[in-house]
Amino acid sequence: MSRSAPGSAPLPSPLDGEVIVSRLKELAACTDVPGEMTRLTLTPAHKRAAAQVSFWMREAGLAQVHMDATGSIVGRYAADRANAKTLVLGSHIDTVRNAGIYDGNLGVLTAIAAVEALKQQGIRLPFAIEVTAFADEEGVRFLSTLTSSKAMAGIFDPKSLEDVDAHGISRMEALRSFGAPVDRVADCRRDPAETLGYVEVHIEQGPVLEAAGAPLGIVTGIAGASRGHVRIRGEAGHSGTLPMAMRHDALTAAAEMILAVEARGHADGKELVATVGTLLIAGSAVNVVPGEVQFSLDVRALSDELRIRAVADIRAAVADIAERRGVKASVDIGHEVPAAPCHGPLKERMAKVVEGLQLPVVRLPSGAGHDAMVFRGVMPMAMLFVRSENGSHNPREYAAPADIGLAAEALYAFLLKTAEEM
Ligand SMILES: [Zn+2]
């Protein structure tokens, strides 16, 4: 039955949080592992989800709905005039293994809802809106990631097509069987001169908004990250025969270094986080004084300067501890991503909209990476966070329908305000 059939009940407002949640649940049925939410990029479940999203896009009044070269689904809501610029809204519909149903999907569905509300009100704006359901954000299946949003930003690396998954299937092959026109990557790029920017709604994936009692948060930017590892070489020995005073224990040195990393994280208050997430003890045994240890290092901050200074301090602390304990230590930072600050005017417009909904305006950085970060230096970008519970990347991830409704309402109001200010 057509939802708009004469005489039927009035259309539920597309911005209703309950309506969006029912779609999230419907989308969650597209999983490669029954009983859990597992939708790695370019899998059969992803294909079903892409088809469902395409259907909702068309229903919402989006035209030219198609799959792009990277497997994203893109639809367009035309402007009220010719030669108008375009505002891009979106997020991703691939997930991690045993994921929650909100991460990524929520941003796509709120964007579709905002456009559907425009259509329902018969409103066209002085700019076109493109909604995109990116295909590759989580980076679980292949080594490279964010290929969809990178293609849009014009920084797609063709080498990522050669990446292979655990079954030896290349991204190129996966894209072909997904039905993506893989030879048309160039078409994915949006000309920054014709684009107003990129706006993404996403669950917070952290506890800050919940602690502040705020349903929505204005993202100040996406934190930059330094990632690497620390290697310590001491001297292995027999735990019974090696006197304490003669030891060069790599593990106790690592313990002290790990505490130094934590202390350095605390030193910058809320501005920086520093984490040791892995610890490897070579040839570990109950009766061996550890001779070789390696641990990971992950430092993130919205300020690149602060992060670089923290890494330098950690290097100095590691060297200090190593010298005092008579072990050798090296710090190797193999992965460095600069911070992506959100665009001032877009961010402030979003703050005004949230204020207009009589909600507290909480500003916070994103410690996690998002599609939005690839637009750094390419085009203006902003993000709106939705309060979430139980962290993320697990089935207990949760956002309340009322908060989701507020996010959709905020995004809708943001579109109207953007038109107003043009
Ligand atoms: Zn996400």
Boltz pocket constraint, residues with backbone or C-beta under 6 A from the ligand:
constraints:
  - pocket:
      binder: B
      contacts: [[A, 92], [A, 103], [A, 104], [A, 137], [A, 202], [A, 369], [A, 370]]
      max_distance: 6.0
